[in-house]
């Protein structure tokens, strides 16, 4: 067996990327790397489907690549799936770079194709030179340790069997075997960020250290070991700092401040949720500030409360109202509530638990409504005679800002009958004159 093929086979086995009984979607552009990948996988006996994207960014050259891949798939007797993208239009609509647009379109389609073909994973032709380039790109943009540990051999469904090889090794093999491929003319231009590193910066650094790439790969290997150690330590710290309540996670501020490197820890904890480095630094600088400050990533919100940083997914701002009919015996949305009715009898017993609410049916107007609380809402707390603002009730109960936001109300007409899971309204209580009782149990 050729030493290059043997090297790849060992890498696939060591990294547990996939097995011979699995089906692979293989991204093939027509360039040297992907042509090499599909040839090797076929020679090793894997079941493959060739996937080609035409991004229509290079005019006739893009169509030439599509035709080349079609003929290649026919020559190798491998099924071909191809797609055309309006990449520039997508980039403009999404307000992202051409590089990012192509990446998003490619990987989204690969994922769809994997499901359609009932395949097991998606094979991509990244090699060790790509690892070096990605390291340098991430370093110049600013990143945490995860951004400096290179491209992973396996990331979810995506596998990269060629990471143990360099671009030079790939091209030497293709030349030795007289395997043809197409050249992307833009690779020689320095229009895109990656090309600037590939064509200008890395060659310049190699004049300082001819073994620059090897040195970076060794550095990445060292960082991977460091990342593993840090990850284990962070998991232990996270178990101390994080408390999960409902749909939110609470980070104890005082315990965070007691750690040796609170800013670093905060970065490692929040970066996976999409918070930028500058936003995380703002969070750190505001740890001793007044409660109520909010910070946002694309999908998450971090709220500075009195004792906690509260992490939760962003909420929809529109108020949604749910109805409860007199015939309902259970509801699932927005909360799980069991509903029963009972005639009032002298020895009727009330369970003293906030999960239960007992209402006088004669005083209710159906359908009842369930909604979030709003500023200005008032009710008469059970056992009292005067109205009280719901917001003041929350203050008395020392509710966090997130707890306030997550509170639900049960209303009869325009009046609050129950702050669900907390307190009922005195005006709807059962008494000696009550004939029928509505019993609600929050599950």
C-alpha positions, -999 to 999 in steps of 0.1 A, spaced: 0 0 0 13 35 -9 27 53 21 4 83 16 -27 61 15 -15 41 45 -10 74 64 -46 85 57 -60 50 66 -42 51 100 -55 87 106 -91 76 99 -87 47 122 -69 66 150 -95 94 149 -124 70 146 -138 91 117 -159 65 99 -159 28 90 -161 8 58 -198 1 63 -207 37 64 -218 60 36 -200 93 29 -210 126 13 -177 139 -2 -174 176 -11 -156 178 -44 -148 212 -60 -125 198 -87 -94 212 -71 -63 192 -61 -74 185 -25 -109 173 -31 -99 153 -62 -72 136 -41 -98 129 -13 -123 112 -35 -96 91 -53 -82 79 -20 -116 71 -4 -126 51 -35 -93 32 -34 -98 24 3 -132 9 -6 -156 35 10 -191 41 -3 -193 77 -14 -215 102 -30 -198 131 -48 -213 165 -39 -204 196 -60 -215 232 -54 -214 257 -83 -212 291 -66 -211 310 -99 -184 333 -87 -159 328 -116 -180 328 -147 -170 301 -172 -144 287 -149 -172 278 -124 -190 259 -151 -158 242 -162 -153 229 -127 -188 216 -126 -183 197 -159 -149 184 -146 -165 170 -115 -193 154 -135 -168 136 -157 -147 126 -127 -177 110 -110 -185 91 -141 -149 79 -145 -149 67 -109 -184 53 -112 -196 73 -81 -230 90 -78 -229 127 -83 -252 153 -67 -247 190 -77 -263 223 -69 -262 259 -82 -261 289 -58 -266 326 -63 -238 333 -39 -234 370 -44 -272 376 -40 -272 355 -8 -242 374 6 -259 407 -1 -292 397 15 -275 383 46 -250 412 47 -220 388 50 -188 383 30 -187 361 -1 -165 336 18 -190 333 46 -219 331 22 -203 302 3 -195 284 35 -231 287 49 -247 276 16 -223 247 12 -226 232 47 -264 237 48 -267 218 15 -243 191 26 -264 185 57 -296 183 36 -279 159 12 -267 137 40 -303 132 51 -316 126 16 -289 100 9 -292 84 43 -254 89 46 -234 88 79 -211 118 75 -197 145 53 -161 143 42 -142 175 35 -107 178 20 -90 201 46 -53 194 51 -26 205 75 -19 237 55 -55 247 61 -50 241 98 -20 265 99 -39 292 79 -70 289 102 -48 293 132 -32 325 119 -66 339 107 -82 333 141 -52 347 159 -53 380 140 -91 383 146 -88 376 184 -100 343 198 -99 320 228 -80 288 232 -106 269 211 -98 291 181 -61 283 183 -64 245 184 -69 241 147 -95 224 126 -109 194 143 -107 160 125 -144 155 134 -170 181 141 -205 167 144 -212 150 110 -183 167 92 -151 146 90 -117 157 77 -95 126 67 -66 146 52 -55 166 82 -23 145 86 -12 155 51 3 187 37 -7 204 5 27 194 -9 22 157 -1 -12 158 -19 1 174 -50 31 151 -52 7 121 -50 -15 135 -78 16 141 -100 30 107 -93 -3 90 -102 -9 114 -131 -43 124 -117 -57 156 -132 -76 183 -114 -86 219 -121 -70 251 -109 -90 278 -92 -75 310 -107 -86 330 -76 -62 309 -54 -33 328 -68 -50 362 -61 -50 377 -26 -86 389 -27 -98 367 1 -84 367 36 -72 331 35 -54 337 2 -35 366 17 -21 343 44 -15 315 19 2 336 -8 19 364 11 21 360 49 31 324 53 58 325 26 72 356 43 73 338 77 90 308 61 119 331 51 124 336 89 118 300 97 117 274 69 100 250 92 73 276 101 44 253 92 57 224 112 63 247 142 28 260 141 14 224 139 35 215 169 22 246 187 -14 236 179 -7 201 192 5 216 225 -25 239 227 -48 209 222 -33 193 253 -37 226 271 -73 229 259 -81 195 273 -67 204 307 -85 237 307 -117 221 296 -116 197 325 -108 225 349 -136 247 335 -161 219 338 -153 217 375 -156 255 379 -188 255 359 -203 230 383 -196 254 411 -206 286 394 -236 275 374 -271 267 387 -298 257 363 -333 269 371 -360 264 345 -348 276 311 -320 298 326 -286 293 340 -274 314 370 -237 323 375 -229 332 411 -211 365 409 -193 363 442 -179 328 435 -168 340 400 -149 369 416 -131 345 440 -115 326 411 -79 334 401 -87 346 366 -124 356 366 -122 374 332 -107 344 315 -132 321 331 -161 344 321 -148 344 285 -145 306 283 -180 302 298 -198 328 276 -179 326 243 -197 293 233 -230 312 236 -219 337 210 -209 367 232 -181 387 217 -148 394 236 -158 431 240 -192 422 254 -177 397 279 -152 424 290 -182 447 296 -199 420 317 -167 416 338 -164 454 343 -200 455 354 -199 428 380 -201 453 409 -226 475 391 -263 480 396 -286 451 386 -306 453 354 -279 456 329 -283 433 299 -259 419 273 -269 402 241 -254 377 216 -273 366 185 -294 340 204 -288 346 241 -292 373 267 -271 377 299 -288 397 327 -269 412 356 -290 406 387 -282 413 423 -262 381 430 -262 363 397 -255 366 360 -286 351 344 -281 334 310 -311 326 289 -323 325 253 -338 356 239 -375 360 244 -401 371 219 -413 405 229 -449 401 216 -474 392 243 -492 359 237 -525 351 254 -537 316 260 -572 306 268 -586 281 293 -621 268 287 -645 255 314 -643 220 297 -605 218 298 -590 192 321 -554 196 311 -533 223 293 -498 219 281 -490 254 268 -476 277 281 -475 256 313 -486 221 323 -517 225 345 -541 198 356 -577 210 361 -604 194 382 -638 205 396 -654 194 428 -686 203 447 -679 222 479 -684 199 509 -679 206 546 -648 185 550 -631 197 518 -594 199 524 -570 224 508 -535 213 501 -512 241 512 -488 241 483 -481 270 458 -485 245 430 -523 243 438 -549 270 434 -586 268 445 -610 291 429 -648 298 433 -663 288 400 -693 311 406 -670 341 405 -651 331 373 -659 343 338 -649 318 311 -628 315 291 -600 323 314 -568 338 301 -531 331 307 -505 357 299 -473 372 311 -475 399 337 -474 435 326 -464 467 344 -494 482 361 -510 448 368 -527 447 403 -544 420 423 -557 414 458 -534 389 474 -551 360 492 -558 370 528 -557 408 521 -584 433 513 -565 459 493 -551 459 458 -513 454 454 -491 460 424 -478 427 410 -444 444 407 -445 452 444 -454 416 452 -424 405 432 -402 429 452 -415 415 485 -408 380 473 -373 391 462 -378 379 426 -349 382 403 -355 402 370 -357 369 351 -382 354 376 -404 385 370 -402 380 333 -411 344 335 -441 349 357 -475 339 343 -509 352 353 -544 335 352 -571 360 346 -609 360 348 -621 388 326 -596 416 333 -589 406 369 -560 384 380 -572 352 397 -538 336 403 -501 345 399 -494 310 388 -473 290 412 -472 319 437 -505 334 451 -542 335 443 -565 365 444 -586 369 475 -617 379 455 -619 344 439 -614 324 471 -638 297 482 -660 302 512 -691 288 528 -713 300 500 -692 284 473 -710 257 454 -683 245 430 -645 246 432 -620 248 404 -588 231 414 -557 239 393 -524 220 398 -492 232 383 -473 202 371 
